[in-house]
Amino acid sequence: MSDDFAIKQVSGLKCVHLSKTERLELDCFIGHYIKTRNLRSVPDIERTLRSTLEGYPGHPPVMVNELNAWIDRTLGYRATYPDFTQLEDL
């Protein structure tokens, strides 16, 4: 890990790293997580995610793929993907 990456860490879960140079603020990450798991209709999902994230056992820098996997295991969600069955008709 480069020294520059270690120096620019934000403590806690204020942000989630996409790469060594790109990161999402926690609010953006939560919105993206809700969208990719199709959880908009789940009551109080944002509050549930925030309270779950308080128990995240990892240490900064927190990478997005690690956090997604941890939340998925903890809460039992899965990413949703577009239905590609329509392409088979082409």
Number of C-alpha atoms within 10 A of each C-alpha: 6 7 7 10 12 12 8 11 16 15 11 14 17 14 21 26 22 14 13 15 9 8 18 17 12 16 14 13 20 20 13 13 23 19 13 14 14 15 18 14 8 10 9 10 14 17 11 12 15 14 11 13 17 10 8 15 7 13 10 15 20 22 18 18 11 13 18 17 14 16 17 15 11 12 11 9 16 16 14 11 9 5 7 7 7 7 7 6 5 4
